[in-house]
Amino acid sequence: MRALKRVVAVGALTVPLVIGCAGLASAQEGLDASFGKGLFIANENGAGVASTQSSVSPDGVSHADFWIWADDTGVYGSFTGSGATWQSE
């Protein structure tokens, strides 16, 4: 049962990572720079996922990072995000 809970928790935790990667893949024409890095771990101690993403586009800049960990004591996590947009002429 514990293994099933881990699989379900990690499956739910990877959704933000997939959404972030999809956002990076939808680049616009013109200026575009992006960076993304992720980590996934599942072992006898628990399961977790972490990601860092930054991008610059004609519409603005953004950065986000998060981590989520699930083990026998519960689920923990943190998220930080920032960004700025401007009007293109």
PDB file of N, CA, C and O in Angstrom:
ATOM      1  N   MET A   1       0.831  -1.197   0.000  1.00  0.00           N
ATOM      2  CA  MET A   1       0.000   0.000   0.000  1.00  0.00           C
ATOM      3  C   MET A   1       0.870   1.252   0.000  1.00  0.00           C
ATOM      4  O   MET A   1       0.553   2.238  -0.665  1.00  0.00           O
ATOM      5  N   ARG A   2       1.973   1.205   0.754  1.00  0.00           N
ATOM      6  CA  ARG A   2       2.865   2.358   0.814  1.00  0.00           C
ATOM      7  C   ARG A   2       3.466   2.646  -0.560  1.00  0.00           C
ATOM      8  O   ARG A   2       3.609   3.804  -0.952  1.00  0.00           O
ATOM      9  N   ALA A   3       3.815   1.589  -1.283  1.00  0.00           N
ATOM     10  CA  ALA A   3       4.370   1.766  -2.624  1.00  0.00           C
ATOM     11  C   ALA A   3       3.338   2.394  -3.555  1.00  0.00           C
ATOM     12  O   ALA A   3       3.682   3.242  -4.378  1.00  0.00           O
ATOM     13  N   LEU A   4       2.090   1.988  -3.433  1.00  0.00           N
ATOM     14  CA  LEU A   4       1.030   2.560  -4.262  1.00  0.00           C
ATOM     15  C   LEU A   4       0.849   4.044  -3.965  1.00  0.00           C
ATOM     16  O   LEU A   4       0.668   4.845  -4.882  1.00  0.00           O
ATOM     17  N   LYS A   5       0.897   4.413  -2.675  1.00  0.00           N
ATOM     18  CA  LYS A   5       0.778   5.823  -2.301  1.00  0.00           C
ATOM     19  C   LYS A   5       1.908   6.640  -2.905  1.00  0.00           C
ATOM     20  O   LYS A   5       1.688   7.757  -3.372  1.00  0.00           O
ATOM     21  N   ARG A   6       3.115   6.087  -2.898  1.00  0.00           N
ATOM     22  CA  ARG A   6       4.260   6.788  -3.487  1.00  0.00           C
ATOM     23  C   ARG A   6       4.072   6.986  -4.980  1.00  0.00           C
ATOM     24  O   ARG A   6       4.325   8.070  -5.506  1.00  0.00           O
ATOM     25  N   VAL A   7       3.628   5.940  -5.663  1.00  0.00           N
ATOM     26  CA  VAL A   7       3.424   6.041  -7.114  1.00  0.00           C
ATOM     27  C   VAL A   7       2.378   7.105  -7.427  1.00  0.00           C
ATOM     28  O   VAL A   7       2.569   7.911  -8.338  1.00  0.00           O
ATOM     29  N   VAL A   8       1.287   7.115  -6.687  1.00  0.00           N
ATOM     30  CA  VAL A   8       0.231   8.114  -6.910  1.00  0.00           C
ATOM     31  C   VAL A   8       0.750   9.512  -6.590  1.00  0.00           C
ATOM     32  O   VAL A   8       0.496  10.452  -7.342  1.00  0.00           O
ATOM     33  N   ALA A   9       1.476   9.657  -5.481  1.00  0.00           N
ATOM     34  CA  ALA A   9       1.998  10.969  -5.093  1.00  0.00           C
ATOM     35  C   ALA A   9       2.996  11.487  -6.128  1.00  0.00           C
ATOM     36  O   ALA A   9       2.921  12.647  -6.536  1.00  0.00           O
ATOM     37  N   VAL A  10       3.912  10.648  -6.547  1.00  0.00           N
ATOM     38  CA  VAL A  10       4.914  11.082  -7.526  1.00  0.00           C
ATOM     39  C   VAL A  10       4.264  11.368  -8.864  1.00  0.00           C
ATOM     40  O   VAL A  10       4.656  12.313  -9.548  1.00  0.00           O
ATOM     41  N   GLY A  11       3.279  10.571  -9.254  1.00  0.00           N
ATOM     42  CA  GLY A  11       2.554  10.848 -10.502  1.00  0.00           C
ATOM     43  C   GLY A  11       1.895  12.214 -10.467  1.00  0.00           C
ATOM     44  O   GLY A  11       1.930  12.952 -11.453  1.00  0.00           O
ATOM     45  N   ALA A  12       1.295  12.552  -9.337  1.00  0.00           N
ATOM     46  CA  ALA A  12       0.657  13.867  -9.202  1.00  0.00           C
ATOM     47  C   ALA A  12       1.687  14.984  -9.125  1.00  0.00           C
ATOM     48  O   ALA A  12       1.423  16.105  -9.558  1.00  0.00           O
ATOM     49  N   LEU A  13       2.843  14.687  -8.582  1.00  0.00           N
ATOM     50  CA  LEU A  13       3.869  15.707  -8.421  1.00  0.00           C
ATOM     51  C   LEU A  13       4.588  16.037  -9.722  1.00  0.00           C
ATOM     52  O   LEU A  13       5.159  17.120  -9.850  1.00  0.00           O
ATOM     53  N   THR A  14       4.570  15.134 -10.678  1.00  0.00           N
ATOM     54  CA  THR A  14       5.274  15.393 -11.936  1.00  0.00           C
ATOM     55  C   THR A  14       4.472  16.276 -12.892  1.00  0.00           C
ATOM     56  O   THR A  14       5.021  16.765 -13.880  1.00  0.00           O
ATOM     57  N   VAL A  15       3.203  16.485 -12.619  1.00  0.00           N
ATOM     58  CA  VAL A  15       2.368  17.321 -13.497  1.00  0.00           C
ATOM     59  C   VAL A  15       2.947  18.730 -13.661  1.00  0.00           C
ATOM     60  O   VAL A  15       3.025  19.205 -14.794  1.00  0.00           O
ATOM     61  N   PRO A  16       3.361  19.428 -12.585  1.00  0.00           N
ATOM     62  CA  PRO A  16       3.938  20.761 -12.794  1.00  0.00           C
ATOM     63  C   PRO A  16       5.188  20.741 -13.673  1.00  0.00           C
ATOM     64  O   PRO A  16       5.424  21.676 -14.439  1.00  0.00           O
ATOM     65  N   LEU A  17       5.980  19.691 -13.564  1.00  0.00           N
ATOM     66  CA  LEU A  17       7.180  19.580 -14.388  1.00  0.00           C
ATOM     67  C   LEU A  17       6.803  19.438 -15.860  1.00  0.00           C
ATOM     68  O   LEU A  17       7.420  20.066 -16.720  1.00  0.00           O
ATOM     69  N   VAL A  18       5.805  18.624 -16.153  1.00  0.00           N
ATOM     70  CA  VAL A  18       5.362  18.433 -17.542  1.00  0.00           C
ATOM     71  C   VAL A  18       4.786  19.726 -18.093  1.00  0.00           C
ATOM     72  O   VAL A  18       5.061  20.084 -19.238  1.00  0.00           O
ATOM     73  N   ILE A  19       3.996  20.427 -17.305  1.00  0.00           N
ATOM     74  CA  ILE A  19       3.418  21.695 -17.751  1.00  0.00           C
ATOM     75  C   ILE A  19       4.517  22.721 -18.020  1.00  0.00           C
ATOM     76  O   ILE A  19       4.458  23.450 -19.010  1.00  0.00           O
ATOM     77  N   GLY A  20       5.513  22.779 -17.147  1.00  0.00           N
ATOM     78  CA  GLY A  20       6.635  23.705 -17.343  1.00  0.00           C
ATOM     79  C   GLY A  20       7.403  23.410 -18.607  1.00  0.00           C
ATOM     80  O   GLY A  20       7.778  24.333 -19.331  1.00  0.00           O
ATOM     81  N   CYS A  21       7.646  22.149 -18.891  1.00  0.00           N
ATOM     82  CA  CYS A  21       8.364  21.780 -20.113  1.00  0.00           C
ATOM     83  C   CYS A  21       7.544  22.129 -21.351  1.00  0.00           C
ATOM     84  O   CYS A  21       8.101  22.546 -22.366  1.00  0.00           O
ATOM     85  N   ALA A  22       6.242  21.964 -21.272  1.00  0.00           N
ATOM     86  CA  ALA A  22       5.395  22.332 -22.399  1.00  0.00           C
ATOM     87  C   ALA A  22       5.449  23.836 -22.640  1.00  0.00           C
ATOM     88  O   ALA A  22       5.430  24.281 -23.788  1.00  0.00           O
ATOM     89  N   GLY A  23       5.517  24.618 -21.573  1.00  0.00           N
ATOM     90  CA  GLY A  23       5.636  26.068 -21.713  1.00  0.00           C
ATOM     91  C   GLY A  23       6.938  26.460 -22.368  1.00  0.00           C
ATOM     92  O   GLY A  23       6.969  27.389 -23.175  1.00  0.00           O
ATOM     93  N   LEU A  24       8.012  25.773 -22.038  1.00  0.00           N
ATOM     94  CA  LEU A  24       9.299  26.067 -22.663  1.00  0.00           C
ATOM     95  C   LEU A  24       9.300  25.703 -24.135  1.00  0.00           C
ATOM     96  O   LEU A  24       9.993  26.338 -24.930  1.00  0.00           O
ATOM     97  N   ALA A  25       8.531  24.685 -24.510  1.00  0.00           N
ATOM     98  CA  ALA A  25       8.515  24.235 -25.899  1.00  0.00           C
ATOM     99  C   ALA A  25       7.726  25.178 -26.803  1.00  0.00           C
ATOM    100  O   ALA A  25       7.902  25.148 -28.021  1.00  0.00           O
ATOM    101  N   SER A  26       6.866  26.007 -26.236  1.00  0.00           N
ATOM    102  CA  SER A  26       6.038  26.891 -27.052  1.00  0.00           C
ATOM    103  C   SER A  26       6.717  28.254 -27.231  1.00  0.00           C
ATOM    104  O   SER A  26       6.170  29.283 -26.832  1.00  0.00           O
ATOM    105  N   ALA A  27       7.882  28.253 -27.817  1.00  0.00           N
ATOM    106  CA  ALA A  27       8.648  29.489 -28.020  1.00  0.00           C
ATOM    107  C   ALA A  27       8.025  30.346 -29.116  1.00  0.00           C
ATOM    108  O   ALA A  27       7.451  29.835 -30.078  1.00  0.00           O
ATOM    109  N   GLN A  28       8.154  31.662 -28.949  1.00  0.00           N
ATOM    110  CA  GLN A  28       7.641  32.601 -29.936  1.00  0.00           C
ATOM    111  C   GLN A  28       8.767  33.018 -30.864  1.00  0.00           C
ATOM    112  O   GLN A  28       9.940  32.771 -30.585  1.00  0.00           O
ATOM    113  N   GLU A  29       8.399  33.657 -31.978  1.00  0.00           N
ATOM    114  CA  GLU A  29       9.408  34.164 -32.907  1.00  0.00           C
ATOM    115  C   GLU A  29      10.153  35.330 -32.276  1.00  0.00           C
ATOM    116  O   GLU A  29       9.631  36.017 -31.397  1.00  0.00           O
ATOM    117  N   GLY A  30      11.378  35.542 -32.735  1.00  0.00           N
ATOM    118  CA  GLY A  30      12.168  36.650 -32.221  1.00  0.00           C
ATOM    119  C   GLY A  30      13.005  36.217 -31.043  1.00  0.00           C
ATOM    120  O   GLY A  30      13.435  35.066 -30.957  1.00  0.00           O
ATOM    121  N   LEU A  31      13.234  37.145 -30.135  1.00  0.00           N
ATOM    122  CA  LEU A  31      14.041  36.904 -28.945  1.00  0.00           C
ATOM    123  C   LEU A  31      13.458  35.769 -28.110  1.00  0.00           C
ATOM    124  O   LEU A  31      12.281  35.784 -27.749  1.00  0.00           O
ATOM    125  N   ASP A  32      14.301  34.789 -27.813  1.00  0.00           N
ATOM    126  CA  ASP A  32      13.846  33.698 -26.959  1.00  0.00           C
ATOM    127  C   ASP A  32      15.060  33.010 -26.349  1.00  0.00           C
ATOM    128  O   ASP A  32      15.967  32.586 -27.065  1.00  0.00           O
ATOM    129  N   ALA A  33      15.072  32.904 -25.052  1.00  0.00           N
ATOM    130  CA  ALA A  33      16.102  32.156 -24.354  1.00  0.00           C
ATOM    131  C   ALA A  33      15.435  31.458 -23.184  1.00  0.00           C
ATOM    132  O   ALA A  33      14.621  32.058 -22.483  1.00  0.00           O
ATOM    133  N   SER A  34      15.773  30.200 -22.971  1.00  0.00           N
ATOM    134  CA  SER A  34      15.145  29.476 -21.867  1.00  0.00           C
ATOM    135  C   SER A  34      16.117  28.458 -21.293  1.00  0.00           C
ATOM    136  O   SER A  34      17.053  28.016 -21.960  1.00  0.00           O
ATOM    137  N   PHE A  35      15.870  28.099 -20.045  1.00  0.00           N
ATOM    138  CA  PHE A  35      16.662  27.111 -19.336  1.00  0.00           C
ATOM    139  C   PHE A  35      15.729  26.298 -18.468  1.00  0.00           C
ATOM    140  O   PHE A  35      14.823  26.848 -17.842  1.00  0.00           O
ATOM    141  N   GLY A  36      15.936  25.014 -18.424  1.00  0.00           N
ATOM    142  CA  GLY A  36      15.142  24.155 -17.568  1.00  0.00           C
ATOM    143  C   GLY A  36      15.964  22.982 -17.069  1.00  0.00           C
ATOM    144  O   GLY A  36      16.767  22.413 -17.809  1.00  0.00           O
ATOM    145  N   LYS A  37      15.763  22.628 -15.825  1.00  0.00           N
ATOM    146  CA  LYS A  37      16.455  21.479 -15.247  1.00  0.00           C
ATOM    147  C   LYS A  37      15.524  20.818 -14.251  1.00  0.00           C
ATOM    148  O   LYS A  37      14.862  21.499 -13.467  1.00  0.00           O
ATOM    149  N   GLY A  38      15.468  19.490 -14.276  1.00  0.00           N
ATOM    150  CA  GLY A  38      14.591  18.769 -13.372  1.00  0.00           C
ATOM    151  C   GLY A  38      15.272  17.570 -12.755  1.00  0.00           C
ATOM    152  O   GLY A  38      16.286  17.085 -13.258  1.00  0.00           O
ATOM    153  N   LEU A  39      14.708  17.098 -11.664  1.00  0.00           N
ATOM    154  CA  LEU A  39      15.228  15.935 -10.952  1.00  0.00           C
ATOM    155  C   LEU A  39      14.050  15.150 -10.408  1.00  0.00           C
ATOM    156  O   LEU A  39      13.086  15.728  -9.906  1.00  0.00           O
ATOM    157  N   PHE A  40      14.131  13.831 -10.509  1.00  0.00           N
ATOM    158  CA  PHE A  40      13.100  12.943  -9.990  1.00  0.00           C
ATOM    159  C   PHE A  40      13.790  11.826  -9.226  1.00  0.00           C
ATOM    160  O   PHE A  40      14.787  11.277  -9.695  1.00  0.00           O
ATOM    161  N   ILE A  41      13.273  11.488  -8.060  1.00  0.00           N
ATOM    162  CA  ILE A  41      13.848  10.394  -7.278  1.00  0.00           C
ATOM    163  C   ILE A  41      12.721   9.626  -6.593  1.00  0.00           C
ATOM    164  O   ILE A  41      11.758  10.213  -6.100  1.00  0.00           O
ATOM    165  N   ALA A  42      12.860   8.312  -6.574  1.00  0.00           N
ATOM    166  CA  ALA A  42      11.936   7.444  -5.844  1.00  0.00           C
ATOM    167  C   ALA A  42      12.757   6.273  -5.313  1.00  0.00           C
ATOM    168  O   ALA A  42      13.384   5.548  -6.085  1.00  0.00           O
ATOM    169  N   ASN A  43      12.751   6.093  -4.010  1.00  0.00           N
ATOM    170  CA  ASN A  43      13.471   4.983  -3.405  1.00  0.00           C
ATOM    171  C   ASN A  43      12.749   4.548  -2.139  1.00  0.00           C
ATOM    172  O   ASN A  43      11.616   4.962  -1.894  1.00  0.00           O
ATOM    173  N   GLU A  44      13.403   3.712  -1.332  1.00  0.00           N
ATOM    174  CA  GLU A  44      12.757   3.185  -0.125  1.00  0.00           C
ATOM    175  C   GLU A  44      12.490   4.253   0.928  1.00  0.00           C
ATOM    176  O   GLU A  44      11.712   4.017   1.854  1.00  0.00           O
ATOM    177  N   ASN A  45      13.111   5.412   0.809  1.00  0.00           N
ATOM    178  CA  ASN A  45      12.923   6.490   1.785  1.00  0.00           C
ATOM    179  C   ASN A  45      11.795   7.452   1.424  1.00  0.00           C
ATOM    180  O   ASN A  45      11.297   8.175   2.288  1.00  0.00           O
ATOM    181  N   GLY A  46      11.393   7.466   0.163  1.00  0.00           N
ATOM    182  CA  GLY A  46      10.344   8.376  -0.276  1.00  0.00           C
ATOM    183  C   GLY A  46      10.460   8.668  -1.754  1.00  0.00           C
ATOM    184  O   GLY A  46      11.171   7.969  -2.477  1.00  0.00           O
ATOM    185  N   ALA A  47       9.762   9.701  -2.208  1.00  0.00           N
ATOM    186  CA  ALA A  47       9.779  10.086  -3.614  1.00  0.00           C
ATOM    187  C   ALA A  47       9.669  11.595  -3.715  1.00  0.00           C
ATOM    188  O   ALA A  47       9.012  12.238  -2.897  1.00  0.00           O
ATOM    189  N   GLY A  48      10.322  12.157  -4.732  1.00  0.00           N
ATOM    190  CA  GLY A  48      10.263  13.599  -4.896  1.00  0.00           C
ATOM    191  C   GLY A  48      10.605  14.045  -6.290  1.00  0.00           C
ATOM    192  O   GLY A  48      11.108  13.280  -7.113  1.00  0.00           O
ATOM    193  N   VAL A  49      10.322  15.295  -6.531  1.00  0.00           N
ATOM    194  CA  VAL A  49      10.597  15.913  -7.821  1.00  0.00           C
ATOM    195  C   VAL A  49      11.006  17.362  -7.567  1.00  0.00           C
ATOM    196  O   VAL A  49      10.514  17.997  -6.634  1.00  0.00           O
ATOM    197  N   ALA A  50      11.912  17.882  -8.405  1.00  0.00           N
ATOM    198  CA  ALA A  50      12.349  19.278  -8.300  1.00  0.00           C
ATOM    199  C   ALA A  50      12.577  19.819  -9.697  1.00  0.00           C
ATOM    200  O   ALA A  50      12.906  19.065 -10.613  1.00  0.00           O
ATOM    201  N   SER A  51      12.406  21.115  -9.868  1.00  0.00           N
ATOM    202  CA  SER A  51      12.585  21.725 -11.177  1.00  0.00           C
ATOM    203  C   SER A  51      12.950  23.198 -11.045  1.00  0.00           C
ATOM    204  O   SER A  51      12.523  23.882 -10.115  1.00  0.00           O
ATOM    205  N   THR A  52      13.751  23.669 -11.998  1.00  0.00           N
ATOM    206  CA  THR A  52      14.077  25.082 -12.132  1.00  0.00           C
ATOM    207  C   THR A  52      13.879  25.459 -13.592  1.00  0.00           C
ATOM    208  O   THR A  52      14.335  24.747 -14.486  1.00  0.00           O
ATOM    209  N   GLN A  53      13.200  26.579 -13.839  1.00  0.00           N
ATOM    210  CA  GLN A  53      12.918  27.022 -15.207  1.00  0.00           C
ATOM    211  C   GLN A  53      13.024  28.537 -15.289  1.00  0.00           C
ATOM    212  O   GLN A  53      12.514  29.254 -14.428  1.00  0.00           O
ATOM    213  N   SER A  54      13.688  29.014 -16.331  1.00  0.00           N
ATOM    214  CA  SER A  54      13.785  30.451 -16.592  1.00  0.00           C
ATOM    215  C   SER A  54      13.579  30.684 -18.077  1.00  0.00           C
ATOM    216  O   SER A  54      13.942  29.838 -18.894  1.00  0.00           O
ATOM    217  N   SER A  55      13.004  31.817 -18.434  1.00  0.00           N
ATOM    218  CA  SER A  55      12.836  32.134 -19.851  1.00  0.00           C
ATOM    219  C   SER A  55      12.787  33.644 -20.077  1.00  0.00           C
ATOM    220  O   SER A  55      12.379  34.422 -19.214  1.00  0.00           O
ATOM    221  N   VAL A  56      13.220  34.013 -21.267  1.00  0.00           N
ATOM    222  CA  VAL A  56      13.146  35.393 -21.756  1.00  0.00           C
ATOM    223  C   VAL A  56      12.487  35.318 -23.121  1.00  0.00           C
ATOM    224  O   VAL A  56      12.897  34.520 -23.964  1.00  0.00           O
ATOM    225  N   SER A  57      11.480  36.129 -23.348  1.00  0.00           N
ATOM    226  CA  SER A  57      10.768  36.140 -24.625  1.00  0.00           C
ATOM    227  C   SER A  57      10.390  37.573 -24.975  1.00  0.00           C
ATOM    228  O   SER A  57      10.622  38.486 -24.182  1.00  0.00           O
ATOM    229  N   PRO A  58       9.809  37.780 -26.158  1.00  0.00           N
ATOM    230  CA  PRO A  58       9.375  39.137 -26.512  1.00  0.00           C
ATOM    231  C   PRO A  58       8.346  39.717 -25.546  1.00  0.00           C
ATOM    232  O   PRO A  58       8.180  40.935 -25.484  1.00  0.00           O
ATOM    233  N   ASP A  59       7.659  38.869 -24.797  1.00  0.00           N
ATOM    234  CA  ASP A  59       6.626  39.335 -23.873  1.00  0.00           C
ATOM    235  C   ASP A  59       7.135  39.607 -22.466  1.00  0.00           C
ATOM    236  O   ASP A  59       6.452  40.268 -21.683  1.00  0.00           O
ATOM    237  N   GLY A  60       8.341  39.102 -22.123  1.00  0.00           N
ATOM    238  CA  GLY A  60       8.847  39.332 -20.772  1.00  0.00           C
ATOM    239  C   GLY A  60       9.826  38.269 -20.326  1.00  0.00           C
ATOM    240  O   GLY A  60      10.340  37.491 -21.129  1.00  0.00           O
ATOM    241  N   VAL A  61      10.073  38.252 -19.026  1.00  0.00           N
ATOM    242  CA  VAL A  61      10.989  37.295 -18.417  1.00  0.00           C
ATOM    243  C   VAL A  61      10.261  36.569 -17.283  1.00  0.00           C
ATOM    244  O   VAL A  61       9.326  37.106 -16.689  1.00  0.00           O
ATOM    245  N   SER A  62      10.704  35.336 -16.991  1.00  0.00           N
ATOM    246  CA  SER A  62      10.101  34.608 -15.882  1.00  0.00           C
ATOM    247  C   SER A  62      11.095  33.602 -15.311  1.00  0.00           C
ATOM    248  O   SER A  62      12.014  33.148 -15.991  1.00  0.00           O
ATOM    249  N   HIS A  63      10.882  33.275 -14.060  1.00  0.00           N
ATOM    250  CA  HIS A  63      11.689  32.254 -13.391  1.00  0.00           C
ATOM    251  C   HIS A  63      10.809  31.545 -12.376  1.00  0.00           C
ATOM    252  O   HIS A  63       9.999  32.174 -11.696  1.00  0.00           O
ATOM    253  N   ALA A  64      10.974  30.230 -12.277  1.00  0.00           N
ATOM    254  CA  ALA A  64      10.234  29.447 -11.290  1.00  0.00           C
ATOM    255  C   ALA A  64      11.087  28.265 -10.859  1.00  0.00           C
ATOM    256  O   ALA A  64      11.804  27.675 -11.666  1.00  0.00           O
ATOM    257  N   ASP A  65      11.002  27.931  -9.596  1.00  0.00           N
ATOM    258  CA  ASP A  65      11.627  26.707  -9.112  1.00  0.00           C
ATOM    259  C   ASP A  65      10.740  26.112  -8.021  1.00  0.00           C
ATOM    260  O   ASP A  65      10.058  26.828  -7.288  1.00  0.00           O
ATOM    261  N   PHE A  66      10.769  24.782  -7.935  1.00  0.00           N
ATOM    262  CA  PHE A  66       9.974  24.109  -6.922  1.00  0.00           C
ATOM    263  C   PHE A  66      10.601  22.772  -6.574  1.00  0.00           C
ATOM    264  O   PHE A  66      11.420  22.241  -7.324  1.00  0.00           O
ATOM    265  N   TRP A  67      10.206  22.231  -5.422  1.00  0.00           N
ATOM    266  CA  TRP A  67      10.525  20.868  -5.040  1.00  0.00           C
ATOM    267  C   TRP A  67       9.376  20.312  -4.231  1.00  0.00           C
ATOM    268  O   TRP A  67       8.691  21.038  -3.511  1.00  0.00           O
ATOM    269  N   ILE A  68       9.175  19.008  -4.358  1.00  0.00           N
ATOM    270  CA  ILE A  68       8.128  18.315  -3.613  1.00  0.00           C
ATOM    271  C   ILE A  68       8.697  16.971  -3.175  1.00  0.00           C
ATOM    272  O   ILE A  68       9.329  16.275  -3.970  1.00  0.00           O
ATOM    273  N   TRP A  69       8.478  16.603  -1.919  1.00  0.00           N
ATOM    274  CA  TRP A  69       8.973  15.350  -1.370  1.00  0.00           C
ATOM    275  C   TRP A  69       7.840  14.668  -0.611  1.00  0.00           C
ATOM    276  O   TRP A  69       7.126  15.317   0.153  1.00  0.00           O
ATOM    277  N   ALA A  70       7.674  13.370  -0.815  1.00  0.00           N
ATOM    278  CA  ALA A  70       6.660  12.584  -0.104  1.00  0.00           C
ATOM    279  C   ALA A  70       7.343  11.387   0.555  1.00  0.00           C
ATOM    280  O   ALA A  70       8.114  10.675  -0.087  1.00  0.00           O
ATOM    281  N   ASP A  71       7.056  11.172   1.830  1.00  0.00           N
ATOM    282  CA  ASP A  71       7.583  10.008   2.539  1.00  0.00           C
ATOM    283  C   ASP A  71       6.551   9.547   3.571  1.00  0.00           C
ATOM    284  O   ASP A  71       5.392   9.958   3.519  1.00  0.00           O
ATOM    285  N   ASP A  72       6.967   8.708   4.491  1.00  0.00           N
ATOM    286  CA  ASP A  72       6.033   8.161   5.483  1.00  0.00           C
ATOM    287  C   ASP A  72       5.427   9.216   6.398  1.00  0.00           C
ATOM    288  O   ASP A  72       4.359   8.994   6.968  1.00  0.00           O
ATOM    289  N   THR A  73       6.083  10.350   6.548  1.00  0.00           N
ATOM    290  CA  THR A  73       5.597  11.381   7.467  1.00  0.00           C
ATOM    291  C   THR A  73       4.694  12.411   6.794  1.00  0.00           C
ATOM    292  O   THR A  73       4.062  13.212   7.483  1.00  0.00           O
ATOM    293  N   GLY A  74       4.621  12.405   5.464  1.00  0.00           N
ATOM    294  CA  GLY A  74       3.753  13.349   4.772  1.00  0.00           C
ATOM    295  C   GLY A  74       4.329  13.824   3.459  1.00  0.00           C
ATOM    296  O   GLY A  74       5.255  13.225   2.912  1.00  0.00           O
ATOM    297  N   VAL A  75       3.762  14.917   2.959  1.00  0.00           N
ATOM    298  CA  VAL A  75       4.192  15.522   1.706  1.00  0.00           C
ATOM    299  C   VAL A  75       4.645  16.943   2.000  1.00  0.00           C
ATOM    300  O   VAL A  75       3.950  17.695   2.682  1.00  0.00           O
ATOM    301  N   TYR A  76       5.820  17.310   1.480  1.00  0.00           N
ATOM    302  CA  TYR A  76       6.402  18.624   1.724  1.00  0.00           C
ATOM    303  C   TYR A  76       6.757  19.262   0.393  1.00  0.00           C
ATOM    304  O   TYR A  76       6.950  18.555  -0.596  1.00  0.00           O
ATOM    305  N   GLY A  77       6.846  20.575   0.350  1.00  0.00           N
ATOM    306  CA  GLY A  77       7.242  21.220  -0.880  1.00  0.00           C
ATOM    307  C   GLY A  77       7.431  22.706  -0.726  1.00  0.00           C
ATOM    308  O   GLY A  77       7.131  23.298   0.311  1.00  0.00           O
ATOM    309  N   SER A  78       7.944  23.295  -1.802  1.00  0.00           N
ATOM    310  CA  SER A  78       8.173  24.731  -1.838  1.00  0.00           C
ATOM    311  C   SER A  78       8.114  25.192  -3.284  1.00  0.00           C
ATOM    312  O   SER A  78       8.477  24.443  -4.190  1.00  0.00           O
ATOM    313  N   PHE A  79       7.659  26.422  -3.507  1.00  0.00           N
ATOM    314  CA  PHE A  79       7.583  27.004  -4.842  1.00  0.00           C
ATOM    315  C   PHE A  79       7.999  28.464  -4.768  1.00  0.00           C
ATOM    316  O   PHE A  79       7.612  29.184  -3.847  1.00  0.00           O
ATOM    317  N   THR A  80       8.790  28.895  -5.744  1.00  0.00           N
ATOM    318  CA  THR A  80       9.157  30.298  -5.886  1.00  0.00           C
ATOM    319  C   THR A  80       8.967  30.673  -7.357  1.00  0.00           C
ATOM    320  O   THR A  80       9.411  29.945  -8.246  1.00  0.00           O
ATOM    321  N   GLY A  81       8.323  31.782  -7.610  1.00  0.00           N
ATOM    322  CA  GLY A  81       8.122  32.229  -8.985  1.00  0.00           C
ATOM    323  C   GLY A  81       8.200  33.736  -9.078  1.00  0.00           C
ATOM    324  O   GLY A  81       7.800  34.448  -8.157  1.00  0.00           O
ATOM    325  N   SER A  82       8.721  34.223 -10.205  1.00  0.00           N
ATOM    326  CA  SER A  82       8.769  35.656 -10.434  1.00  0.00           C
ATOM    327  C   SER A  82       8.746  35.906 -11.933  1.00  0.00           C
ATOM    328  O   SER A  82       9.038  35.012 -12.727  1.00  0.00           O
ATOM    329  N   GLY A  83       8.397  37.124 -12.310  1.00  0.00           N
ATOM    330  CA  GLY A  83       8.366  37.458 -13.722  1.00  0.00           C
ATOM    331  C   GLY A  83       8.025  38.911 -13.951  1.00  0.00           C
ATOM    332  O   GLY A  83       7.570  39.621 -13.053  1.00  0.00           O
ATOM    333  N   ALA A  84       8.256  39.329 -15.175  1.00  0.00           N
ATOM    334  CA  ALA A  84       7.906  40.680 -15.599  1.00  0.00           C
ATOM    335  C   ALA A  84       7.509  40.632 -17.058  1.00  0.00           C
ATOM    336  O   ALA A  84       8.092  39.883 -17.843  1.00  0.00           O
ATOM    337  N   THR A  85       6.519  41.429 -17.423  1.00  0.00           N
ATOM    338  CA  THR A  85       6.078  41.505 -18.815  1.00  0.00           C
ATOM    339  C   THR A  85       6.158  42.945 -19.296  1.00  0.00           C
ATOM    340  O   THR A  85       6.117  43.879 -18.496  1.00  0.00           O
ATOM    341  N   TRP A  86       6.271  43.116 -20.586  1.00  0.00           N
ATOM    342  CA  TRP A  86       6.263  44.450 -21.187  1.00  0.00           C
ATOM    343  C   TRP A  86       5.558  44.368 -22.521  1.00  0.00           C
ATOM    344  O   TRP A  86       5.388  43.291 -23.093  1.00  0.00           O
ATOM    345  N   GLN A  87       5.156  45.518 -23.001  1.00  0.00           N
ATOM    346  CA  GLN A  87       4.448  45.576 -24.270  1.00  0.00           C
ATOM    347  C   GLN A  87       5.450  45.683 -25.407  1.00  0.00           C
ATOM    348  O   GLN A  87       6.375  46.494 -25.372  1.00  0.00           O
ATOM    349  N   SER A  88       5.244  44.848 -26.416  1.00  0.00           N
ATOM    350  CA  SER A  88       6.084  44.896 -27.619  1.00  0.00           C
ATOM    351  C   SER A  88       5.570  45.997 -28.524  1.00  0.00           C
ATOM    352  O   SER A  88       4.367  46.247 -28.603  1.00  0.00           O
ATOM    353  N   GLU A  89       6.491  46.647 -29.200  1.00  0.00           N
ATOM    354  CA  GLU A  89       6.053  47.703 -30.122  1.00  0.00           C
ATOM    355  C   GLU A  89       6.096  47.235 -31.540  1.00  0.00           C
ATOM    356  O   GLU A  89       5.761  47.992 -32.451  1.00  0.00           O
TER     357      GLU A  89
END
